[in-house]
Amino acid sequence: MIQFLYQYVNKGSLRTLSFILAVVLTLALLFNFNLFSTQLRTANPLLVLFILWGVVCAWIHGMGFEINRTFWKAVFFPYFGYLAFLVSIVLHYS
């Protein structure tokens, strides 16, 4: 099932989207560190880990790393990374 779903995101345009989202959120973390850390200080620690995990998923997918094992494809599935980006944007701007 993971292999089948991974085929849909293993395209150049979605890899580019992952790379752009990873760069944007990483730059937001680095250049706006005080505001970002202040907002995340009051957040649930599991939510912060979820956002960081989404950034890692986006970097792995966006850089074009080929994952061979099904377990690691499930752990670093790009849809979960996109969901983490969506959650971080909603929390940042609300």
Secondary structure, 3 states (H helix, E strand, C coil): CHHHHHHHHCCHHHHHHHHHHHHHHHHHHHHCHHHHHHHHHCCCHHHHHHHHHHHHHHHHHHHCCCCCCHHHHHHCCHHHHHHHHHHHHHHHHC
